[in-house]
Amino acid sequence: MRLNKPALYTAATTATLALVLTACGGSTTSATGGSWDKNATVDIGSLYEPQNLDNTAGGGQGVTEALNGNVYEGLFRLTDDGKVEKLLAQDYETSADGLTYTFTLRDGVKFHSGEELTSADVKYSLEKVLADDSQSARKSNLEVVKDIATPDARTVEVTLSKRSISFVYNLSYVWIISSQAKDLKTTEDGTGPYTLGKWTRGSALSLNRFAGYWGEAAANKQVVFHYFKDASALNNALLTNAVDVVTSEQSPDALDQFKSNQNYKVNSGNSTTKLLLAFNDKAKPFTDVKVRQAVSAAIDDKKLLESVWGGYGKLIGSMVPPTDPWYEDLTSVDTHDVTKAKKLLAEAGYAKGFSFTLDTPNYDPHPTAAAFIKSQLAKVGITVEINTITPDEWYTKVYKNRDFTATLQEHVNDRDLVWYGNPDFYWGYDNKQVTQWVEQAEEATTTARQSELLKKVNRKTAEDAASDWLYLYPQIVVASTKLSGYPLNGLNSQFYAYDIKKTG
């Protein structure tokens, strides 16, 4: 669940885009005078290994981090401030009624297999997202697609069943894949600046610069994503030069050793990742809004954030991060108040509390957060049994089968508030007014009207405690000072590697 290029990079990226003045062997000098090795291998440390390599088949956060923008591209991409840019779409037109989009594809684009990009590949890619077995996070948003026509090799006509102001934005999530590709869980055939090298499960995944790339060549020859089970091992790898950069620091206690070392730089960017205590709103006792409100009031989100992240991260109060157009600070709706929590429980008929099972992913920070929540809820008479599960188990048990009462999960996408308008989404929140507002927002003719309606959704879901939004993750990227041009922000958890330069 991620995306971007231009605004997403450091000031050093300006040098990346500057005219190259001299080149000698494997070393290149930019207009700013800095020398970098265009044949370098960049070693990237991450906690998020893909489940598989197909983002429509439950590949998870890791597949987006490694392959989005690097191996696969879309018709559009998102800039770091959330704006949409054309990528494989050279241009497009919209009919007067807003129902038909005609896309002209960029010429000269080739897949890694050598086949040229055609409209048939775009049709295939869209249909793959919309397929019955698709696990794409944007499947429901794109079900507005009624028909896909390919009048010629470079033209795609998409007809919608109703207006969708977010249609082009949602297309930025769709990877364009060769219609001839096979075995996409373990192989790839994209158009991006890198091809897949080798994936050693449980260890590393390498990407190699694609010589036939249609755009600007990657600034490095190879990137290798190294996967670690915990933050300590990841930090040790950075300290011993086994990796050059950590995509998202998960151990704030370790930051001082990097801040005090001139060989490293600690960067703080913007994140769209929310940690949720997601209730099953169709399972008792969380069918009762007062119970959800009570649980939310009983948990001290500020103390949890401080215990996990120190001075980093942000309290959020709703599903909407500050980078979304319809953001409003609603932390006052979800204040920590034990007295209020006990009163709400009594009003809901649970004066003596109740017990429930919390399904908890087994990777950081979920176990820590689960233990904290258990101790907090015990103070108001609620007993929590923690059931620790793997990401694969979470997907099947919670997301697919809805077999849960409450769960912890991070949601990485921007603009994902709209999922509360879908009663069939895994958390089961069903408010007809909210659903109507979401539908009206999607059919709006102006972004101002869209934002007006989604602000109503934001406030209503917060007041209903549809979930408990514990906090917004910080986005901390720690890197060797030998690197420049790496992404700083965590929009949808992508990690574009093609502008990274390495010296020495």
C-alpha positions as CSV (number, residue, x, y, z in Angstrom):
1,M,0.0,0.0,0.0
2,R,2.6,3.6,-1.7
3,L,4.2,6.2,-4.5
4,N,6.3,9.3,-6.1
5,K,9.5,11.0,-7.4
6,P,10.1,14.7,-7.8
7,A,9.2,16.4,-4.4
8,L,10.0,13.2,-2.5
9,Y,13.7,13.6,-2.4
10,T,16.2,15.7,-0.6
11,A,17.9,18.8,-1.8
12,A,20.5,16.5,-3.2
13,T,18.0,15.4,-5.7
14,T,18.3,18.7,-7.4
15,A,21.8,17.7,-8.2
16,T,20.4,14.4,-9.5
17,L,18.4,16.3,-12.1
18,A,21.1,18.8,-12.9
19,L,23.2,18.5,-16.1
20,V,26.0,16.0,-15.7
21,L,29.2,17.9,-16.6
22,T,31.8,15.2,-16.6
23,A,31.9,11.4,-16.5
24,C,35.0,9.2,-16.2
25,G,34.7,5.4,-15.8
26,G,32.2,4.5,-13.1
27,S,32.3,7.9,-11.4
28,T,30.1,10.9,-12.3
29,T,30.3,14.5,-11.3
30,S,27.2,16.6,-11.0
31,A,26.8,20.3,-11.4
32,T,27.2,20.7,-7.7
33,G,30.7,19.1,-7.8
34,G,29.9,16.0,-5.9
35,S,31.3,12.7,-7.2
36,W,29.2,9.5,-7.2
37,D,29.6,6.0,-8.5
38,K,27.0,5.2,-11.2
39,N,27.9,1.5,-10.9
40,A,27.4,1.3,-7.2
41,T,25.3,-1.2,-5.3
42,V,23.0,0.4,-2.7
43,D,22.2,-1.9,0.2
44,I,18.8,-1.1,1.8
45,G,17.7,-2.4,5.2
46,S,14.0,-3.1,5.8
47,L,11.7,-5.0,8.2
48,Y,9.1,-5.5,5.5
49,E,9.9,-8.5,3.3
50,P,7.2,-9.2,0.6
51,Q,4.8,-12.1,1.2
52,N,5.0,-12.6,-2.6
53,L,5.8,-10.3,-5.5
54,D,2.2,-9.6,-6.7
55,N,0.4,-6.6,-5.2
56,T,-3.0,-8.1,-6.2
57,A,-2.2,-11.3,-4.4
58,G,-1.4,-10.3,-0.8
59,G,2.2,-9.2,-1.4
60,G,1.9,-6.9,1.6
61,Q,3.7,-3.7,2.5
62,G,7.1,-5.2,1.5
63,V,6.2,-5.7,-2.2
64,T,5.1,-2.1,-2.5
65,E,8.3,-0.9,-0.8
66,A,10.6,-2.8,-3.1
67,L,8.8,-3.0,-6.4
68,N,6.5,0.1,-6.7
69,G,8.1,2.6,-9.0
70,N,11.3,0.6,-9.1
71,V,10.2,-2.4,-11.1
72,Y,6.6,-1.5,-11.9
73,E,5.0,1.8,-13.0
74,G,1.5,3.0,-13.5
75,L,-0.2,5.3,-15.9
76,F,0.2,7.9,-13.2
77,R,2.2,8.4,-10.1
78,L,1.8,10.5,-7.0
79,T,4.1,13.3,-6.0
80,D,5.1,13.5,-2.4
81,D,2.5,16.2,-1.7
82,G,-0.2,14.0,-3.1
83,K,-0.6,15.4,-6.6
84,V,-1.0,13.2,-9.6
85,E,1.5,13.2,-12.4
86,K,1.4,11.4,-15.8
87,L,3.9,8.5,-16.1
88,L,3.1,5.8,-18.7
89,A,0.1,7.9,-19.8
90,Q,1.4,10.6,-22.2
91,D,-1.9,12.4,-22.1
92,Y,-5.6,11.8,-21.4
93,E,-9.0,13.3,-22.1
94,T,-12.3,13.2,-20.1
95,S,-15.7,13.3,-21.7
96,A,-18.1,16.1,-20.9
97,D,-20.2,13.8,-18.7
98,G,-17.1,12.6,-16.8
99,L,-17.8,9.0,-17.6
100,T,-15.2,8.2,-20.3
101,Y,-11.4,8.6,-20.0
102,T,-9.3,8.3,-23.1
103,F,-5.6,7.6,-22.4
104,T,-2.8,7.9,-24.9
105,L,0.2,5.8,-23.9
106,R,3.8,6.9,-23.9
107,D,5.6,5.7,-27.0
108,G,8.8,3.6,-26.9
109,V,8.1,1.9,-23.5
110,K,9.3,-1.6,-23.2
111,F,8.7,-4.3,-20.6
112,H,11.7,-6.1,-19.1
113,S,10.9,-9.0,-21.3
114,G,11.5,-6.8,-24.3
115,E,7.8,-6.6,-25.4
116,E,6.5,-3.1,-26.2
117,L,3.8,-1.6,-23.9
118,T,0.4,-1.6,-25.6
119,S,-3.2,-0.8,-24.7
120,A,-3.8,-4.6,-24.2
121,D,-1.3,-4.6,-21.3
122,V,-3.2,-1.7,-19.6
123,K,-6.5,-3.5,-20.1
124,Y,-5.0,-6.7,-18.6
125,S,-3.5,-4.8,-15.6
126,L,-6.8,-3.1,-14.8
127,E,-8.7,-6.3,-15.1
128,K,-6.2,-8.0,-12.8
129,V,-6.9,-5.5,-10.1
130,L,-10.7,-6.0,-10.6
131,A,-10.6,-9.8,-10.7
132,D,-12.7,-11.8,-8.2
133,D,-9.5,-13.1,-6.5
134,S,-7.8,-9.7,-6.4
135,Q,-6.5,-8.5,-3.1
136,S,-5.6,-5.1,-4.3
137,A,-6.2,-2.3,-1.7
138,R,-7.9,-0.2,-4.4
139,K,-10.1,-2.9,-5.9
140,S,-13.3,-1.5,-4.4
141,N,-12.4,2.1,-5.5
142,L,-11.9,0.9,-9.1
143,E,-15.1,-1.2,-9.3
144,V,-16.7,1.9,-10.9
145,V,-15.0,0.8,-14.2
146,K,-17.7,-0.4,-16.5
147,D,-15.8,-1.1,-19.8
148,I,-12.2,-1.0,-21.1
149,A,-11.7,-0.6,-24.8
150,T,-8.5,-0.7,-26.8
151,P,-9.2,1.0,-30.2
152,D,-5.5,0.9,-31.1
153,A,-2.1,-0.1,-29.6
154,R,-1.6,3.3,-27.9
155,T,-5.1,4.2,-26.9
156,V,-7.2,3.0,-23.9
157,E,-10.8,4.1,-23.4
158,V,-12.2,3.4,-19.9
159,T,-16.0,3.9,-19.3
160,L,-17.2,4.3,-15.8
161,S,-20.6,3.4,-14.4
162,K,-20.7,6.8,-12.6
163,R,-18.5,9.8,-12.0
164,S,-15.3,9.2,-10.0
165,I,-13.4,12.3,-9.0
166,S,-10.6,10.0,-7.7
167,F,-10.3,7.8,-10.7
168,V,-7.0,9.1,-12.0
169,Y,-5.6,9.2,-8.5
170,N,-6.7,5.6,-8.0
171,L,-5.0,4.6,-11.2
172,S,-1.6,5.5,-9.7
173,Y,-2.0,2.4,-7.6
174,V,-2.4,0.1,-10.6
175,W,0.9,-1.5,-11.8
176,I,1.1,-1.9,-15.5
177,I,2.1,-5.5,-16.1
178,S,2.8,-7.3,-19.4
179,S,-0.3,-9.3,-20.4
180,Q,2.1,-12.2,-21.3
181,A,3.6,-12.3,-17.8
182,K,3.3,-15.5,-15.8
183,D,4.1,-16.6,-12.2
184,L,3.9,-13.0,-10.9
185,K,4.2,-14.2,-7.2
186,T,7.8,-15.0,-7.9
187,T,8.8,-13.2,-11.1
188,E,8.0,-9.9,-12.7
189,D,7.6,-8.1,-16.1
190,G,7.3,-4.4,-15.5
191,T,8.5,-1.2,-17.2
192,G,10.4,0.4,-14.4
193,P,14.1,1.4,-14.1
194,Y,15.1,-1.9,-12.5
195,T,14.5,-5.6,-13.2
196,L,14.2,-8.2,-10.5
197,G,17.6,-9.8,-9.8
198,K,17.3,-12.6,-7.1
199,W,15.0,-13.0,-4.2
200,T,16.2,-15.2,-1.4
201,R,13.3,-15.6,0.9
202,G,14.0,-14.5,4.5
203,S,17.2,-12.7,3.4
204,A,17.4,-10.3,0.5
205,L,15.9,-9.2,-2.8
206,S,18.1,-7.5,-5.5
207,L,17.1,-5.2,-8.3
208,N,19.3,-4.5,-11.3
209,R,19.4,-1.4,-13.5
210,F,17.3,-1.9,-16.7
211,A,19.3,-1.0,-19.8
212,G,16.2,-0.6,-21.9
213,Y,14.4,1.8,-19.6
214,W,12.4,4.5,-21.5
215,G,13.2,7.3,-19.0
216,E,16.3,8.5,-17.1
217,A,18.5,5.6,-16.1
218,A,18.8,4.7,-12.4
219,A,21.6,6.6,-10.7
220,N,23.0,3.3,-9.4
221,K,23.6,-0.1,-11.0
222,Q,21.9,-2.3,-8.3
223,V,19.9,-2.1,-5.1
224,V,19.6,-4.9,-2.6
225,F,16.8,-4.9,0.0
226,H,18.1,-6.8,3.0
227,Y,15.4,-8.1,5.4
228,F,15.6,-8.3,9.2
229,K,13.3,-9.7,11.8
230,D,13.8,-6.9,14.3
231,A,14.9,-3.3,14.6
232,S,18.0,-4.1,16.6
233,A,19.4,-6.4,13.9
234,L,18.6,-3.8,11.3
235,N,20.4,-1.0,13.2
236,N,23.4,-3.3,13.8
237,A,23.6,-3.9,10.0
238,L,23.7,-0.2,9.4
239,L,26.4,0.3,12.0
240,T,28.6,-2.4,10.5
241,N,28.0,-1.1,6.9
242,A,26.1,-4.2,5.9
243,V,23.4,-1.8,4.7
244,D,23.6,1.9,3.6
245,V,20.2,3.1,4.5
246,V,17.2,2.0,6.7
247,T,13.9,2.6,5.0
248,S,11.9,3.3,8.1
249,E,13.5,3.3,11.6
250,Q,11.5,1.4,14.1
251,S,13.7,1.8,17.2
252,P,13.8,5.4,18.3
253,D,16.0,4.4,21.3
254,A,18.8,3.7,18.8
255,L,18.8,7.1,17.1
256,D,21.3,8.8,19.4
257,Q,24.1,6.5,18.2
258,F,23.4,7.7,14.7
259,K,22.9,11.3,15.5
260,S,26.2,11.5,17.3
261,N,28.1,9.8,14.5
262,Q,29.2,11.9,11.6
263,N,29.0,8.9,9.2
264,Y,25.2,8.9,9.4
265,K,22.3,11.2,8.8
266,V,18.9,10.9,10.6
267,N,16.1,12.3,8.5
268,S,12.5,12.9,9.6
269,G,9.8,13.0,6.9
270,N,6.1,12.7,6.5
271,S,4.2,9.5,7.0
272,T,0.7,8.3,6.0
273,T,0.9,5.1,8.2
274,K,-1.7,4.9,11.0
275,L,-1.6,2.3,13.8
276,L,-5.2,1.2,14.4
277,L,-6.9,-0.8,17.1
278,A,-9.6,-1.9,14.6
279,F,-12.8,-3.2,16.1
280,N,-15.0,-5.7,14.3
281,D,-18.0,-3.4,14.4
282,K,-20.3,-6.3,13.6
283,A,-19.1,-8.4,16.5
284,K,-20.4,-7.9,20.1
285,P,-19.6,-6.0,22.2
286,F,-18.2,-3.6,19.5
287,T,-21.5,-3.4,17.8
288,D,-22.3,-0.8,20.5
289,V,-20.8,2.6,19.8
290,K,-20.5,3.3,23.5
291,V,-18.3,0.3,24.0
292,R,-16.0,1.5,21.2
293,Q,-15.9,5.0,22.6
294,A,-15.2,3.6,26.1
295,V,-12.2,1.5,24.9
296,S,-10.9,4.5,22.9
297,A,-11.2,6.7,26.0
298,A,-9.5,4.2,28.3
299,I,-6.3,4.0,26.2
300,D,-3.8,6.8,26.7
301,D,-2.6,7.2,23.1
302,K,-0.1,9.9,24.1
303,K,1.6,7.6,26.6
304,L,1.6,4.7,24.0
305,L,3.2,7.0,21.4
306,E,5.8,8.2,23.9
307,S,6.6,4.6,25.0
308,V,7.1,3.4,21.5
309,W,8.5,6.4,19.7
310,G,9.8,8.8,22.2
311,G,9.5,12.3,20.8
312,Y,8.5,11.1,17.3
313,G,5.2,10.4,15.6
314,K,1.9,12.3,16.0
315,L,-1.5,11.8,17.7
316,I,-4.1,11.7,15.0
317,G,-7.6,11.2,16.3
318,S,-9.0,9.9,13.0
319,M,-8.0,8.0,9.8
320,V,-6.9,11.2,8.1
321,P,-3.2,12.2,8.2
322,P,-2.3,15.9,7.8
323,T,-1.2,15.3,4.2
324,D,-4.7,14.4,3.1
325,P,-6.7,17.3,1.6
326,W,-9.6,16.8,4.1
327,Y,-7.5,16.7,7.2
328,E,-9.0,18.1,10.4
329,D,-7.4,17.7,13.9
330,L,-9.9,15.6,15.8
331,T,-7.7,14.5,18.7
332,S,-10.1,16.3,21.0
333,V,-12.8,13.7,20.1
334,D,-10.7,10.9,21.4
335,T,-9.2,12.2,24.7
336,H,-7.9,9.8,27.4
337,D,-10.5,9.8,30.2
338,V,-10.8,6.8,32.4
339,T,-13.8,8.2,34.3
340,K,-15.6,8.7,30.9
341,A,-14.7,5.2,29.8
342,K,-16.2,3.6,33.0
343,K,-19.4,5.7,32.6
344,L,-19.8,4.6,28.9
345,L,-19.3,1.0,29.8
346,A,-21.9,1.2,32.5
347,E,-24.4,2.8,30.1
348,A,-23.7,0.0,27.6
349,G,-24.4,-2.6,30.2
350,Y,-20.8,-3.6,30.9
351,A,-20.2,-1.9,34.3
352,K,-18.2,-4.9,35.4
353,G,-16.3,-5.0,32.1
354,F,-15.9,-7.8,29.6
355,S,-13.2,-9.8,27.8
356,F,-12.1,-10.1,24.2
357,T,-9.3,-11.4,22.1
358,L,-6.9,-9.0,20.3
359,D,-5.4,-10.6,17.2
360,T,-1.9,-9.1,17.0
361,P,0.6,-9.3,14.2
362,N,3.9,-10.7,15.4
363,Y,6.2,-7.9,14.3
364,D,7.1,-4.5,15.9
365,P,5.5,-2.4,17.2
366,H,2.3,-4.6,17.5
367,P,3.3,-6.8,20.4
368,T,4.4,-3.8,22.4
369,A,1.2,-1.9,21.6
370,A,-0.9,-4.9,22.4
371,A,0.7,-5.3,25.9
372,F,0.2,-1.6,26.6
373,I,-3.5,-1.8,25.5
374,K,-4.1,-4.8,27.7
375,S,-2.7,-3.0,30.8
376,Q,-4.7,0.1,30.0
377,L,-8.0,-1.7,29.5
378,A,-7.5,-3.7,32.7
379,K,-7.9,-0.4,34.6
380,V,-11.6,-0.2,33.5
381,G,-12.3,-3.9,34.0
382,I,-11.8,-5.1,30.4
383,T,-9.7,-8.3,30.1
384,V,-7.7,-8.7,26.9
385,E,-6.3,-12.0,25.6
386,I,-3.5,-11.4,23.1
387,N,-3.4,-13.8,20.1
388,T,-0.2,-13.3,18.2
389,I,-0.3,-14.2,14.5
390,T,1.8,-13.9,11.4
391,P,1.0,-11.5,8.6
392,D,-0.3,-14.4,6.4
393,E,-2.5,-15.6,9.3
394,W,-3.8,-12.0,9.8
395,Y,-4.7,-11.7,6.1
396,T,-6.7,-15.0,6.1
397,K,-8.2,-14.8,9.6
398,V,-8.9,-11.1,9.9
399,Y,-9.0,-9.4,6.5
400,K,-10.5,-12.3,4.5
401,N,-12.6,-14.3,6.9
402,R,-13.5,-11.5,9.3
403,D,-12.9,-14.0,12.1
404,F,-11.9,-11.5,14.8
405,T,-13.3,-9.3,17.6
406,A,-10.5,-6.7,17.5
407,T,-7.1,-6.4,15.9
408,L,-4.0,-4.3,15.6
409,Q,-2.9,-3.2,12.2
410,E,-1.1,-0.4,10.4
411,H,-2.7,1.2,7.4
412,V,-0.2,2.8,5.1
413,N,-2.2,4.4,2.4
414,D,-3.2,8.1,2.1
415,R,-6.8,9.0,1.4
416,D,-8.1,5.7,2.8
417,L,-10.8,7.3,4.9
418,V,-13.2,6.3,2.2
419,W,-13.0,2.6,3.3
420,Y,-15.3,3.5,6.2
421,G,-18.0,4.1,3.5
422,N,-17.8,0.4,2.6
423,P,-19.8,-1.8,5.0
424,D,-18.1,-4.9,3.5
425,F,-14.6,-3.8,4.5
426,Y,-13.0,-6.0,7.1
427,W,-13.8,-3.9,10.1
428,G,-17.6,-3.9,9.2
429,Y,-18.4,-0.2,10.0
430,D,-21.8,0.4,8.6
431,N,-23.3,3.9,8.7
432,K,-25.7,4.7,5.9
433,Q,-25.1,8.4,6.2
434,V,-21.3,7.9,6.0
435,T,-21.7,5.6,3.0
436,Q,-23.8,8.3,1.3
437,W,-21.3,11.0,2.0
438,V,-18.5,8.9,0.6
439,E,-20.5,8.2,-2.6
440,Q,-21.4,11.8,-3.0
441,A,-17.8,12.9,-2.5
442,E,-16.7,10.5,-5.2
443,E,-19.2,11.8,-7.6
444,A,-18.5,15.5,-6.8
445,T,-17.5,17.8,-9.7
446,T,-15.1,19.8,-7.6
447,T,-12.3,19.0,-5.1
448,A,-13.8,21.6,-2.8
449,R,-17.1,19.7,-2.6
450,Q,-15.2,16.4,-2.2
451,S,-13.3,17.7,0.7
452,E,-16.4,19.2,2.3
453,L,-18.1,15.9,2.3
454,L,-15.1,13.8,3.4
455,K,-14.6,16.2,6.4
456,K,-18.1,15.2,7.5
457,V,-17.1,11.5,7.1
458,N,-13.9,12.2,9.1
459,R,-15.8,13.7,12.0
460,K,-18.6,11.2,12.1
461,T,-16.3,8.2,12.1
462,A,-14.2,9.8,14.9
463,E,-17.4,10.5,17.0
464,D,-18.5,6.9,16.4
465,A,-15.1,5.5,17.3
466,A,-15.3,3.4,14.2
467,S,-11.8,2.3,15.1
468,D,-9.3,3.6,17.6
469,W,-6.6,5.5,15.7
470,L,-3.7,5.2,18.1
471,Y,-1.1,7.3,16.4
472,L,0.5,8.3,13.1
473,Y,3.9,6.7,12.6
474,P,6.9,8.9,12.2
475,Q,8.9,8.5,9.0
476,I,12.6,8.3,10.1
477,V,15.1,7.4,7.4
478,V,18.7,6.8,8.6
479,A,21.4,6.6,6.0
480,S,25.1,6.7,5.5
481,T,26.4,10.1,4.6
482,K,27.8,8.5,1.4
483,L,24.2,8.4,0.1
484,S,22.1,11.2,-1.4
485,G,18.8,11.2,-3.3
486,Y,17.0,8.7,-1.2
487,P,13.3,9.2,-0.4
488,L,12.4,10.9,2.9
489,N,8.7,10.5,3.1
490,G,6.5,7.4,3.7
491,L,3.6,8.1,1.4
492,N,2.0,4.7,0.9
493,S,5.3,3.1,2.1
494,Q,7.1,3.2,-1.3
495,F,10.9,3.5,-1.3
496,Y,12.0,4.8,-4.7
497,A,15.6,3.8,-5.2
498,Y,16.4,5.0,-8.7
499,D,17.7,8.5,-7.6
500,I,20.0,7.2,-4.9
501,K,23.6,8.1,-5.4
502,K,26.5,6.6,-3.5
503,T,30.0,7.9,-3.2
504,G,33.3,6.2,-2.3
